[in-house]
Amino acid sequence: QVQLVESGGGSVQAGGSLRLSCAFYGGLFGFNVINWYRQAPGEQRELVAVITPGSSTRYTDSVKGRFTISRDNSKSTVYLQMNNLEPEDTAVYYCNAKDFRDNSESWGQGTQVIVFS
């Protein structure tokens, strides 16, 4: 049973930075694509960034050049470095793991990010 634990959320002024972490437990990290999603109040959940087991990455357009996703396979952890934050980045951020062998999915509990102007 895969368990994902997010950390690193908080409140920051616009232009500031935060680094989110997603620790992966209970499965084979190397077989999982890790995704960061976010959900703002009243909005649908949005895919923000993706990293494959081979560390290929992609981003939604609104965060390109500001956010960086990375993975440390030795720690079974994925990071989302968020720079130059904007109030529009305010949301609950969720880590998602998808095992490419059987498409099984797991979700973390979410971490709140608030960006104030």
ZILINJO-V367389 format. One record per residue. N is the residue number from 1. RES is the residue in one letter. OMEGA is omega in whole degrees, -180 to 180 (NA if undefined). Layout:
N:RES:OMEGA / N:RES:OMEGA
This chain:
1:Q:-179 / 2:V:174 / 3:Q:179 / 4:L:-179 / 5:V:179 / 6:E:174 / 7:S:174 / 8:G:177 / 9:G:179 / 10:G:179 / 11:S:-178 / 12:V:177 / 13:Q:177 / 14:A:-176 / 15:G:-179 / 16:G:-176 / 17:S:170 / 18:L:172 / 19:R:176 / 20:L:176 / 21:S:175 / 22:C:179 / 23:A:-173 / 24:F:-180 / 25:Y:166 / 26:G:179 / 27:G:180 / 28:L:-174 / 29:F:-175 / 30:G:178 / 31:F:-173 / 32:N:164 / 33:V:-180 / 34:I:-178 / 35:N:167 / 36:W:174 / 37:Y:171 / 38:R:179 / 39:Q:176 / 40:A:180 / 41:P:178 / 42:G:-178 / 43:E:174 / 44:Q:177 / 45:R:-174 / 46:E:175 / 47:L:-175 / 48:V:-175 / 49:A:-177 / 50:V:171 / 51:I:-178 / 52:T:176 / 53:P:177 / 54:G:178 / 55:S:166 / 56:S:-176 / 57:T:168 / 58:R:-172 / 59:Y:169 / 60:T:-171 / 61:D:-173 / 62:S:-178 / 63:V:-179 / 64:K:-179 / 65:G:180 / 66:R:-177 / 67:F:175 / 68:T:176 / 69:I:179 / 70:S:178 / 71:R:175 / 72:D:-175 / 73:N:179 / 74:S:180 / 75:K:-177 / 76:S:-176 / 77:T:175 / 78:V:-179 / 79:Y:170 / 80:L:176 / 81:Q:-176 / 82:M:-180 / 83:N:178 / 84:N:-176 / 85:L:-179 / 86:E:178 / 87:P:179 / 88:E:177 / 89:D:179 / 90:T:-176 / 91:A:165 / 92:V:-179 / 93:Y:-177 / 94:Y:172 / 95:C:-179 / 96:N:176 / 97:A:177 / 98:K:180 / 99:D:-174 / 100:F:178 / 101:R:-175 / 102:D:-180 / 103:N:175 / 104:S:-175 / 105:E:173 / 106:S:-179 / 107:W:169 / 108:G:-175 / 109:Q:179 / 110:G:175 / 111:T:-173 / 112:Q:172 / 113:V:178 / 114:I:178 / 115:V:-178 / 116:F:-177 / 117:S:NA
